[in-house]
Amino acid sequence: MTALLIGTALAVASLCYVLYPLYRTGVSNVPRASTARKNRQSGAVEALRELEFDRETGKISDSDYEPLKARYTEQALVAMRAGGAPVCERCGPRHEAEADFCSKCGAALVR
């Protein structure tokens, strides 16, 4: 009986320890990008991936692929530019929002 009580107490204490971060307020002071902008950007990128997959598997013809790719690429670029993404003069737009230097070539990023 004692072992059951000790086991239950340990289980409850472990559960409280694991769930504590979920109930804390003000966990992070790091500014986060707008959720709507992230959704637009990730939606356009996901559409590009799906389109490429459909083309490779033969579900879409090349004549249909080109205008759709142009439209989704434009949407992704607009979402990236709206977010103020840093740009490398050598590599183009970068996804590192807080970086000062390009992760690919090391050049200074332009905002």
N, CA, C and O atoms as a printed pandas DataFrame, in Angstrom:
     atom_number atom_name residue_name chain_id  residue_number  x_coord  y_coord  z_coord
0              1         N          MET        A               1    0.816   -1.184    0.000
1              2        CA          MET        A               1    0.000    0.000    0.000
2              3         C          MET        A               1    0.869    1.260    0.000
3              4         O          MET        A               1    0.556    2.239   -0.678
4              5         N          THR        A               2    1.947    1.227    0.756
5              6        CA          THR        A               2    2.844    2.370    0.819
6              7         C          THR        A               2    3.504    2.614   -0.534
7              8         O          THR        A               2    3.672    3.757   -0.958
8              9         N          ALA        A               3    3.871    1.537   -1.198
9             10        CA          ALA        A               3    4.508    1.669   -2.510
10            11         C          ALA        A               3    3.550    2.326   -3.510
11            12         O          ALA        A               3    3.980    3.119   -4.348
12            13         N          LEU        A               4    2.268    2.004   -3.427
13            14        CA          LEU        A               4    1.272    2.592   -4.314
14            15         C          LEU        A               4    1.138    4.093   -4.059
15            16         O          LEU        A               4    1.045    4.871   -5.008
16            17         N          LEU        A               5    1.127    4.500   -2.820
17            18        CA          LEU        A               5    1.040    5.925   -2.483
18            19         C          LEU        A               5    2.289    6.690   -2.934
19            20         O          LEU        A               5    2.183    7.798   -3.459
20            21         N          ILE        A               6    3.442    6.111   -2.733
21            22        CA          ILE        A               6    4.687    6.756   -3.152
22            23         C          ILE        A               6    4.739    6.850   -4.675
23            24         O          ILE        A               6    5.144    7.876   -5.220
24            25         N          GLY        A               7    4.332    5.784   -5.361
25            26        CA          GLY        A               7    4.306    5.790   -6.827
26            27         C          GLY        A               7    3.344    6.835   -7.367
27            28         O          GLY        A               7    3.667    7.536   -8.326
28            29         N          THR        A               8    2.172    6.947   -6.767
29            30        CA          THR        A               8    1.188    7.949   -7.185
30            31         C          THR        A               8    1.719    9.355   -6.949
31            32         O          THR        A               8    1.557   10.227   -7.803
32            33         N          ALA        A               9    2.341    9.587   -5.823
33            34        CA          ALA        A               9    2.899   10.909   -5.516
34            35         C          ALA        A               9    3.999   11.265   -6.506
35            36         O          ALA        A               9    4.071   12.407   -6.960
36            37         N          LEU        A              10    4.855   10.307   -6.847
37            38        CA          LEU        A              10    5.908   10.569   -7.830
38            39         C          LEU        A              10    5.325   10.846   -9.213
39            40         O          LEU        A              10    5.821   11.708   -9.939
40            41         N          ALA        A              11    4.279   10.117   -9.574
41            42        CA          ALA        A              11    3.647   10.338  -10.878
42            43         C          ALA        A              11    3.019   11.725  -10.950
43            44         O          ALA        A              11    3.158   12.409  -11.964
44            45         N          VAL        A              12    2.336   12.147   -9.900
45            46        CA          VAL        A              12    1.715   13.481   -9.873
46            47         C          VAL        A              12    2.798   14.555   -9.896
47            48         O          VAL        A              12    2.664   15.550  -10.609
48            49         N          ALA        A              13    3.862   14.368   -9.131
49            50        CA          ALA        A              13    4.948   15.354   -9.126
50            51         C          ALA        A              13    5.602   15.440  -10.499
51            52         O          ALA        A              13    5.917   16.536  -10.963
52            53         N          SER        A              14    5.810   14.308  -11.154
53            54        CA          SER        A              14    6.398   14.305  -12.493
54            55         C          SER        A              14    5.488   15.000  -13.490
55            56         O          SER        A              14    5.961   15.764  -14.332
56            57         N          LEU        A              15    4.214   14.752  -13.409
57            58        CA          LEU        A              15    3.249   15.391  -14.301
58            59         C          LEU        A              15    3.244   16.903  -14.099
59            60         O          LEU        A              15    3.212   17.658  -15.071
60            61         N          CYS        A              16    3.276   17.342  -12.866
61            62        CA          CYS        A              16    3.332   18.790  -12.583
62            63         C          CYS        A              16    4.613   19.401  -13.143
63            64         O          CYS        A              16    4.580   20.501  -13.697
64            65         N          TYR        A              17    5.710   18.721  -13.011
65            66        CA          TYR        A              17    6.990   19.215  -13.508
66            67         C          TYR        A              17    6.975   19.343  -15.033
67            68         O          TYR        A              17    7.489   20.315  -15.586
68            69         N          VAL        A              18    6.387   18.363  -15.700
69            70        CA          VAL        A              18    6.345   18.366  -17.162
70            71         C          VAL        A              18    5.392   19.431  -17.680
71            72         O          VAL        A              18    5.695   20.087  -18.677
72            73         N          LEU        A              19    4.258   19.619  -17.038
73            74        CA          LEU        A              19    3.247   20.561  -17.520
74            75         C          LEU        A              19    3.479   21.999  -17.070
75            76         O          LEU        A              19    2.825   22.903  -17.591
76            77         N          TYR        A              20    4.365   22.244  -16.141
77            78        CA          TYR        A              20    4.607   23.587  -15.624
78            79         C          TYR        A              20    4.915   24.619  -16.714
79            80         O          TYR        A              20    4.357   25.715  -16.664
80            81         N          PRO        A              21    5.772   24.325  -17.693
81            82        CA          PRO        A              21    6.057   25.339  -18.716
82            83         C          PRO        A              21    4.836   25.755  -19.531
83            84         O          PRO        A              21    4.795   26.867  -20.058
84            85         N          LEU        A              22    3.860   24.893  -19.639
85            86        CA          LEU        A              22    2.659   25.234  -20.405
86            87         C          LEU        A              22    1.798   26.264  -19.693
87            88         O          LEU        A              22    1.047   26.991  -20.342
88            89         N          TYR        A              23    1.891   26.338  -18.403
89            90        CA          TYR        A              23    1.048   27.244  -17.636
90            91         C          TYR        A              23    1.755   28.511  -17.187
91            92         O          TYR        A              23    1.137   29.382  -16.575
92            93         N          ARG        A              24    3.035   28.622  -17.482
93            94        CA          ARG        A              24    3.760   29.848  -17.149
94            95         C          ARG        A              24    3.348   30.960  -18.089
95            96         O          ARG        A              24    3.037   30.697  -19.250
96            97         N          THR        A              25    3.339   32.197  -17.617
97            98        CA          THR        A              25    3.067   33.342  -18.483
98            99         C          THR        A              25    4.373   34.087  -18.718
99           100         O          THR        A              25    5.253   34.096  -17.857
100          101         N          GLY        A              26    4.495   34.705  -19.873
101          102        CA          GLY        A              26    5.703   35.455  -20.188
102          103         C          GLY        A              26    6.918   34.580  -20.332
103          104         O          GLY        A              26    7.994   34.948  -19.863
104          105         N          VAL        A              27    6.786   33.445  -20.959
105          106        CA          VAL        A              27    7.879   32.495  -21.078
106          107         C          VAL        A              27    9.022   33.071  -21.892
107          108         O          VAL        A              27   10.186   32.899  -21.531
108          109         N          SER        A              28    8.705   33.755  -22.992
109          110        CA          SER        A              28    9.753   34.225  -23.876
110          111         C          SER        A              28    9.591   35.704  -24.170
111          112         O          SER        A              28    8.482   36.187  -24.400
112          113         N          ASN        A              29   10.709   36.415  -24.159
113          114        CA          ASN        A              29   10.705   37.826  -24.520
114          115         C          ASN        A              29   11.193   38.037  -25.938
115          116         O          ASN        A              29   11.369   39.177  -26.369
116          117         N          VAL        A              30   11.415   36.957  -26.670
117          118        CA          VAL        A              30   11.908   37.042  -28.033
118          119         C          VAL        A              30   10.761   37.464  -28.942
119          120         O          VAL        A              30    9.716   36.813  -28.958
120          121         N          PRO        A              31   10.944   38.561  -29.709
121          122        CA          PRO        A              31    9.869   38.960  -30.608
122          123         C          PRO        A              31    9.688   37.928  -31.703
123          124         O          PRO        A              31   10.662   37.441  -32.277
124          125         N          ARG        A              32    8.475   37.606  -31.980
125          126        CA          ARG        A              32    8.166   36.608  -32.998
126          127         C          ARG        A              32    7.534   37.275  -34.198
127          128         O          ARG        A              32    6.849   38.291  -34.075
128          129         N          ALA        A              33    7.774   36.691  -35.368
129          130        CA          ALA        A              33    7.190   37.213  -36.596
130          131         C          ALA        A              33    5.688   36.977  -36.578
131          132         O          ALA        A              33    5.193   36.082  -35.893
132          133         N          SER        A              34    4.993   37.772  -37.322
133          134        CA          SER        A              34    3.547   37.667  -37.403
134          135         C          SER        A              34    3.133   36.278  -37.873
135          136         O          SER        A              34    3.688   35.740  -38.831
136          137         N          THR        A              35    2.159   35.712  -37.189
137          138        CA          THR        A              35    1.683   34.381  -37.561
138          139         C          THR        A              35    1.046   34.393  -38.941
139          140         O          THR        A              35    1.203   33.445  -39.710
140          141         N          ALA        A              36    0.327   35.467  -39.256
141          142        CA          ALA        A              36   -0.314   35.549  -40.568
142          143         C          ALA        A              36    0.732   35.557  -41.679
143          144         O          ALA        A              36    0.550   34.902  -42.705
144          145         N          ARG        A              37    1.833   36.298  -41.480
145          146        CA          ARG        A              37    2.885   36.349  -42.496
146          147         C          ARG        A              37    3.535   34.986  -42.654
147          148         O          ARG        A              37    3.807   34.551  -43.773
148          149         N          LYS        A              38    3.785   34.309  -41.541
149          150        CA          LYS        A              38    4.374   32.977  -41.605
150          151         C          LYS        A              38    3.450   32.022  -42.354
151          152         O          LYS        A              38    3.909   31.214  -43.161
152          153         N          ASN        A              39    2.141   32.117  -42.084
153          154        CA          ASN        A              39    1.196   31.232  -42.756
154          155         C          ASN        A              39    1.152   31.489  -44.248
155          156         O          ASN        A              39    1.094   30.546  -45.037
156          157         N          ARG        A              40    1.180   32.772  -44.652
157          158        CA          ARG        A              40    1.175   33.085  -46.080
158          159         C          ARG        A              40    2.433   32.552  -46.738
159          160         O          ARG        A              40    2.380   31.949  -47.810
160          161         N          GLN        A              41    3.572   32.781  -46.084
161          162        CA          GLN        A              41    4.851   32.347  -46.657
162          163         C          GLN        A              41    4.911   30.824  -46.731
163          164         O          GLN        A              41    5.261   30.270  -47.773
164          165         N          SER        A              42    4.578   30.151  -45.651
165          166        CA          SER        A              42    4.667   28.695  -45.665
166          167         C          SER        A              42    3.613   28.098  -46.586
167          168         O          SER        A              42    3.842   27.042  -47.176
168          169         N          GLY        A              43    2.451   28.757  -46.725
169          170        CA          GLY        A              43    1.421   28.268  -47.642
170          171         C          GLY        A              43    1.884   28.325  -49.086
171          172         O          GLY        A              43    1.654   27.390  -49.853
172          173         N          ALA        A              44    2.539   29.425  -49.461
173          174        CA          ALA        A              44    3.029   29.563  -50.838
174          175         C          ALA        A              44    4.161   28.575  -51.110
175          176         O          ALA        A              44    4.225   27.988  -52.190
176          177         N          VAL        A              45    5.040   28.393  -50.149
177          178        CA          VAL        A              45    6.148   27.443  -50.326
178          179         C          VAL        A              45    5.603   26.015  -50.411
179          180         O          VAL        A              45    6.071   25.214  -51.219
180          181         N          GLU        A              46    4.626   25.708  -49.584
181          182        CA          GLU        A              46    4.017   24.377  -49.630
182          183         C          GLU        A              46    3.310   24.152  -50.964
183          184         O          GLU        A              46    3.359   23.050  -51.509
184          185         N          ALA        A              47    2.656   25.183  -51.495
185          186        CA          ALA        A              47    2.004   25.063  -52.798
186          187         C          ALA        A              47    3.038   24.802  -53.894
187          188         O          ALA        A              47    2.790   24.024  -54.815
188          189         N          LEU        A              48    4.197   25.455  -53.793
189          190        CA          LEU        A              48    5.261   25.208  -54.768
190          191         C          LEU        A              48    5.760   23.767  -54.689
191          192         O          LEU        A              48    5.999   23.133  -55.717
192          193         N          ARG        A              49    5.913   23.262  -53.496
193          194        CA          ARG        A              49    6.362   21.868  -53.330
194          195         C          ARG        A              49    5.345   20.889  -53.914
195          196         O          ARG        A              49    5.710   19.946  -54.615
196          197         N          GLU        A              50    4.072   21.122  -53.618
197          198        CA          GLU        A              50    3.026   20.254  -54.145
198          199         C          GLU        A              50    2.976   20.307  -55.664
199          200         O          GLU        A              50    2.809   19.284  -56.329
200          201         N          LEU        A              51    3.122   21.508  -56.201
201          202        CA          LEU        A              51    3.095   21.672  -57.651
202          203         C          LEU        A              51    4.249   20.917  -58.307
203          204         O          LEU        A              51    4.070   20.245  -59.323
204          205         N          GLU        A              52    5.423   21.037  -57.716
205          206        CA          GLU        A              52    6.593   20.328  -58.255
206          207         C          GLU        A              52    6.387   18.805  -58.183
207          208         O          GLU        A              52    6.729   18.079  -59.116
208          209         N          PHE        A              53    5.833   18.344  -57.080
209          210        CA          PHE        A              53    5.564   16.911  -56.932
210          211         C          PHE        A              53    4.558   16.439  -57.978
211          212         O          PHE        A              53    4.733   15.389  -58.597
212          213         N          ASP        A              54    3.501   17.231  -58.166
213          214        CA          ASP        A              54    2.487   16.862  -59.162
214          215         C          ASP        A              54    3.078   16.807  -60.568
215          216         O          ASP        A              54    2.714   15.941  -61.363
216          217         N          ARG        A              55    3.975   17.715  -60.871
217          218        CA          ARG        A              55    4.612   17.715  -62.199
218          219         C          ARG        A              55    5.498   16.484  -62.376
219          220         O          ARG        A              55    5.473   15.840  -63.425
220          221         N          GLU        A              56    6.281   16.158  -61.343
221          222        CA          GLU        A              56    7.184   15.014  -61.423
222          223         C          GLU        A              56    6.436   13.683  -61.519
223          224         O          GLU        A              56    6.924   12.737  -62.137
224          225         N          THR        A              57    5.262   13.613  -60.912
225          226        CA          THR        A              57    4.493   12.371  -60.962
226          227         C          THR        A              57    3.559   12.312  -62.156
227          228         O          THR        A              57    2.856   11.319  -62.343
228          229         N          GLY        A              58    3.543   13.358  -62.965
229          230        CA          GLY        A              58    2.744   13.355  -64.183
230          231         C          GLY        A              58    1.296   13.748  -63.988
231          232         O          GLY        A              58    0.477   13.538  -64.883
232          233         N          LYS        A              59    0.961   14.314  -62.842
233          234        CA          LYS        A              59   -0.417   14.717  -62.584
234          235         C          LYS        A              59   -0.768   16.046  -63.244
235          236         O          LYS        A              59   -1.943   16.378  -63.402
236          237         N          ILE        A              60    0.257   16.804  -63.628
237          238        CA          ILE        A              60    0.029   18.110  -64.225
238          239         C          ILE        A              60    0.960   18.259  -65.427
239          240         O          ILE        A              60    2.113   17.829  -65.393
240          241         N          SER        A              61    0.444   18.870  -66.479
241          242        CA          SER        A              61    1.253   19.032  -67.697
242          243         C          SER        A              61    2.187   20.232  -67.564
243          244         O          SER        A              61    1.989   21.102  -66.716
244          245         N          ASP        A              62    3.201   20.258  -68.414
245          246        CA          ASP        A              62    4.144   21.377  -68.384
246          247         C          ASP        A              62    3.470   22.695  -68.737
247          248         O          ASP        A              62    3.854   23.742  -68.214
248          249         N          SER        A              63    2.473   22.663  -69.617
249          250        CA          SER        A              63    1.782   23.898  -69.997
250          251         C          SER        A              63    0.970   24.460  -68.832
251          252         O          SER        A              63    0.818   25.677  -68.727
252          253         N          ASP        A              64    0.449   23.611  -67.962
253          254        CA          ASP        A              64   -0.262   24.077  -66.766
254          255         C          ASP        A              64    0.704   24.431  -65.642
255          256         O          ASP        A              64    0.415   25.288  -64.807
256          257         N          TYR        A              65    1.848   23.767  -65.631
257          258        CA          TYR        A              65    2.831   23.952  -64.562
258          259         C          TYR        A              65    3.429   25.359  -64.554
259          260         O          TYR        A              65    3.548   25.975  -63.495
260          261         N          GLU        A              66    3.803   25.865  -65.716
261          262        CA          GLU        A              66    4.520   27.143  -65.795
262          263         C          GLU        A              66    3.738   28.321  -65.200
263          264         O          GLU        A              66    4.300   29.039  -64.373
264          265         N          PRO        A              67    2.467   28.563  -65.574
265          266        CA          PRO        A              67    1.764   29.705  -64.981
266          267         C          PRO        A              67    1.512   29.541  -63.483
267          268         O          PRO        A              67    1.556   30.514  -62.731
268          269         N          LEU        A              68    1.249   28.307  -63.057
269          270        CA          LEU        A              68    1.038   28.090  -61.626
270          271         C          LEU        A              68    2.314   28.322  -60.833
271          272         O          LEU        A              68    2.286   28.912  -59.753
272          273         N          LYS        A              69    3.433   27.856  -61.375
273          274        CA          LYS        A              69    4.716   28.066  -60.690
274          275         C          LYS        A              69    5.023   29.549  -60.582
275          276         O          LYS        A              69    5.491   30.008  -59.540
276          277         N          ALA        A              70    4.766   30.311  -61.648
277          278        CA          ALA        A              70    5.014   31.751  -61.615
278          279         C          ALA        A              70    4.134   32.426  -60.571
279          280         O          ALA        A              70    4.598   33.296  -59.834
280          281         N          ARG        A              71    2.876   32.033  -60.505
281          282        CA          ARG        A              71    1.959   32.650  -59.533
282          283         C          ARG        A              71    2.372   32.330  -58.099
283          284         O          ARG        A              71    2.432   33.231  -57.262
284          285         N          TYR        A              72    2.660   31.058  -57.801
285          286        CA          TYR        A              72    3.039   30.677  -56.435
286          287         C          TYR        A              72    4.391   31.260  -56.041
287          288         O          TYR        A              72    4.596   31.619  -54.882
288          289         N          THR        A              73    5.309   31.358  -56.989
289          290        CA          THR        A              73    6.608   31.962  -56.696
290          291         C          THR        A              73    6.430   33.434  -56.342
291          292         O          THR        A              73    7.050   33.925  -55.398
292          293         N          GLU        A              74    5.600   34.129  -57.081
293          294        CA          GLU        A              74    5.337   35.542  -56.792
294          295         C          GLU        A              74    4.707   35.702  -55.415
295          296         O          GLU        A              74    5.074   36.611  -54.670
296          297         N          GLN        A              75    3.771   34.839  -55.070
297          298        CA          GLN        A              75    3.136   34.906  -53.753
298          299         C          GLN        A              75    4.157   34.670  -52.637
299          300         O          GLN        A              75    4.127   35.354  -51.614
300          301         N          ALA        A              76    5.047   33.718  -52.831
301          302        CA          ALA        A              76    6.070   33.438  -51.821
302          303         C          ALA        A              76    7.021   34.619  -51.671
303          304         O          ALA        A              76    7.395   34.977  -50.554
304          305         N          LEU        A              77    7.413   35.226  -52.789
305          306        CA          LEU        A              77    8.311   36.380  -52.728
306          307         C          LEU        A              77    7.650   37.571  -52.054
307          308         O          LEU        A              77    8.294   38.274  -51.275
308          309         N          VAL        A              78    6.376   37.809  -52.340
309          310        CA          VAL        A              78    5.661   38.918  -51.706
310          311         C          VAL        A              78    5.587   38.694  -50.200
311          312         O          VAL        A              78    5.796   39.628  -49.426
312          313         N          ALA        A              79    5.294   37.475  -49.781
313          314        CA          ALA        A              79    5.224   37.180  -48.345
314          315         C          ALA        A              79    6.584   37.341  -47.684
315          316         O          ALA        A              79    6.662   37.843  -46.562
316          317         N          MET        A              80    7.660   36.927  -48.355
317          318        CA          MET        A              80    9.009   37.066  -47.787
318          319         C          MET        A              80    9.409   38.534  -47.687
319          320         O          MET        A              80    9.959   38.967  -46.674
320          321         N          ARG        A              81    9.131   39.294  -48.737
321          322        CA          ARG        A              81    9.499   40.716  -48.733
322          323         C          ARG        A              81    8.682   41.500  -47.726
323          324         O          ARG        A              81    9.195   42.437  -47.114
324          325         N          ALA        A              82    7.426   41.140  -47.541
325          326        CA          ALA        A              82    6.575   41.844  -46.586
326          327         C          ALA        A              82    7.087   41.663  -45.165
327          328         O          ALA        A              82    6.877   42.524  -44.310
328          329         N          GLY        A              83    7.747   40.566  -44.918
329          330        CA          GLY        A              83    8.271   40.305  -43.589
330          331         C          GLY        A              83    9.594   40.976  -43.314
331          332         O          GLY        A              83   10.122   40.848  -42.209
332          333         N          GLY        A              84   10.150   41.690  -44.283
333          334        CA          GLY        A              84   11.426   42.354  -44.080
334          335         C          GLY        A              84   12.577   41.374  -43.988
335          336         O          GLY        A              84   13.524   41.591  -43.232
336          337         N          ALA        A              85   12.501   40.307  -44.745
337          338        CA          ALA        A              85   13.551   39.296  -44.709
338          339         C          ALA        A              85   14.871   39.903  -45.164
339          340         O          ALA        A              85   14.893   40.670  -46.127
340          341         N          PRO        A              86   15.965   39.580  -44.496
341          342        CA          PRO        A              86   17.264   40.099  -44.917
342          343         C          PRO        A              86   17.659   39.512  -46.267
343          344         O          PRO        A              86   17.258   38.405  -46.624
344          345         N          VAL        A              87   18.455   40.281  -47.009
345          346        CA          VAL        A              87   18.863   39.866  -48.348
346          347         C          VAL        A              87   20.384   39.877  -48.434
347          348         O          VAL        A              87   21.039   40.833  -48.021
348          349         N          CYS        A              88   20.926   38.801  -48.977
349          350        CA          CYS        A              88   22.359   38.721  -49.261
350          351         C          CYS        A              88   22.554   39.169  -50.701
351          352         O          CYS        A              88   21.819   38.741  -51.591
352          353         N          GLU        A              89   23.534   40.024  -50.935
353          354        CA          GLU        A              89   23.766   40.518  -52.292
354          355         C          GLU        A              89   24.236   39.411  -53.225
355          356         O          GLU        A              89   24.072   39.518  -54.440
356          357         N          ARG        A              90   24.819   38.350  -52.675
357          358        CA          ARG        A              90   25.295   37.235  -53.501
358          359         C          ARG        A              90   24.260   36.117  -53.623
359          360         O          ARG        A              90   24.075   35.561  -54.706
360          361         N          CYS        A              91   23.586   35.786  -52.524
361          362        CA          CYS        A              91   22.714   34.607  -52.487
362          363         C          CYS        A              91   21.231   34.920  -52.581
363          364         O          CYS        A              91   20.432   34.010  -52.804
364          365         N          GLY        A              92   20.837   36.172  -52.420
365          366        CA          GLY        A              92   19.424   36.534  -52.469
366          367         C          GLY        A              92   18.797   36.547  -51.086
367          368         O          GLY        A              92   19.510   36.597  -50.083
368          369         N          PRO        A              93   17.452   36.502  -51.019
369          370        CA          PRO        A              93   16.768   36.552  -49.723
370          371         C          PRO        A              93   17.162   35.373  -48.834
371          372         O          PRO        A              93   17.294   34.244  -49.306
372          373         N          ARG        A              94   17.345   35.645  -47.565
373          374        CA          ARG        A              94   17.714   34.614  -46.596
374          375         C          ARG        A              94   16.592   34.456  -45.587
375          376         O          ARG        A              94   15.844   35.404  -45.350
376          377         N          HIS        A              95   16.460   33.302  -44.996
377          378        CA          HIS        A              95   15.389   33.041  -44.051
378          379         C          HIS        A              95   15.786   33.321  -42.600
379          380         O          HIS        A              95   14.953   33.195  -41.703
380          381         N          GLU        A              96   17.020   33.692  -42.361
381          382        CA          GLU        A              96   17.477   33.962  -40.998
382          383         C          GLU        A              96   17.067   35.382  -40.615
383          384         O          GLU        A              96   17.744   36.341  -40.985
384          385         N          ALA        A              97   15.969   35.526  -39.879
385          386        CA          ALA        A              97   15.396   36.835  -39.589
386          387         C          ALA        A              97   16.323   37.709  -38.738
387          388         O          ALA        A              97   16.374   38.921  -38.944
388          389         N          GLU        A              98   17.032   37.139  -37.817
389          390        CA          GLU        A              98   17.842   37.915  -36.881
390          391         C          GLU        A              98   19.326   37.945  -37.230
391          392         O          GLU        A              98   20.114   38.555  -36.508
392          393         N          ALA        A              99   19.717   37.303  -38.317
393          394        CA          ALA        A              99   21.136   37.194  -38.664
394          395         C          ALA        A              99   21.672   38.486  -39.258
395          396         O          ALA        A              99   20.935   39.236  -39.899
396          397         N          ASP        A             100   22.959   38.746  -39.041
397          398        CA          ASP        A             100   23.637   39.894  -39.626
398          399         C          ASP        A             100   24.479   39.486  -40.826
399          400         O          ASP        A             100   24.843   40.323  -41.652
400          401         N          PHE        A             101   24.790   38.174  -40.920
401          402        CA          PHE        A             101   25.623   37.670  -42.004
402          403         C          PHE        A             101   24.953   36.457  -42.637
403          404         O          PHE        A             101   24.231   35.716  -41.969
404          405         N          CYS        A             102   25.194   36.266  -43.913
405          406        CA          CYS        A             102   24.615   35.161  -44.676
406          407         C          CYS        A             102   25.191   33.830  -44.176
407          408         O          CYS        A             102   26.401   33.703  -43.987
408          409         N          SER        A             103   24.318   32.847  -43.964
409          410        CA          SER        A             103   24.788   31.544  -43.497
410          411         C          SER        A             103   25.435   30.739  -44.625
411          412         O          SER        A             103   26.126   29.756  -44.360
412          413         N          LYS        A             104   25.220   31.141  -45.865
413          414        CA          LYS        A             104   25.768   30.398  -46.981
414          415         C          LYS        A             104   27.158   30.905  -47.373
415          416         O          LYS        A             104   28.084   30.111  -47.542
416          417         N          CYS        A             105   27.307   32.247  -47.521
417          418        CA          CYS        A             105   28.586   32.775  -48.018
418          419         C          CYS        A             105   29.307   33.657  -47.001
419          420         O          CYS        A             105   30.486   33.957  -47.187
420          421         N          GLY        A             106   28.633   34.081  -45.933
421          422        CA          GLY        A             106   29.278   34.891  -44.905
422          423         C          GLY        A             106   29.244   36.388  -45.139
423          424         O          GLY        A             106   29.768   37.145  -44.322
424          425         N          ALA        A             107   28.636   36.843  -46.244
425          426        CA          ALA        A             107   28.577   38.276  -46.553
426          427         C          ALA        A             107   27.571   38.965  -45.616
427          428         O          ALA        A             107   26.673   38.315  -45.080
428          429         N          ALA        A             108   27.726   40.271  -45.424
429          430        CA          ALA        A             108   26.799   41.039  -44.604
430          431         C          ALA        A             108   25.438   41.095  -45.292
431          432         O          ALA        A             108   25.351   41.248  -46.510
432          433         N          LEU        A             109   24.373   40.969  -44.490
433          434        CA          LEU        A             109   23.016   41.002  -45.017
434          435         C          LEU        A             109   22.486   42.436  -45.054
435          436         O          LEU        A             109   22.801   43.255  -44.191
436          437         N          VAL        A             110   21.678   42.717  -46.072
437          438        CA          VAL        A             110   21.043   44.026  -46.223
438          439         C          VAL        A             110   19.598   43.877  -45.814
439          440         O          VAL        A             110   18.932   42.923  -46.216
440          441         N          ARG        A             111   19.107   44.801  -45.026
441          442        CA          ARG        A             111   17.700   44.727  -44.579
442          443         C          ARG        A             111   16.837   45.603  -45.432
443          444         O          ARG        A             111   15.628   45.677  -45.216
